[in-house]
Amino acid sequence: MNENLTLQDQLILHVFNELPPGASVAFEHQLISDPELQEEHRVMNNLLHLLRAEFSSSPSPSVSPAVLARLETLMLD
């Protein structure tokens, strides 16, 4: 992973549990000592929980296999 991540990048990756263990430990040490970062972390976690709740209560759209195949092709280009 890129060692030059900004604090904001680390915050986002931490909220999504995407930081590697060593980077996560270092970030958590910084989180403990930084009240502003704690607040940003709290807000991002709350937003993520709200989004997950909203999406889980919404019906999944029906997408044809042809559309999914085309999207996959576009993502690979």
Helices and strands as residue ranges (DSSP letters): H 7-15, H 21-33, H 35-57, H 65-76
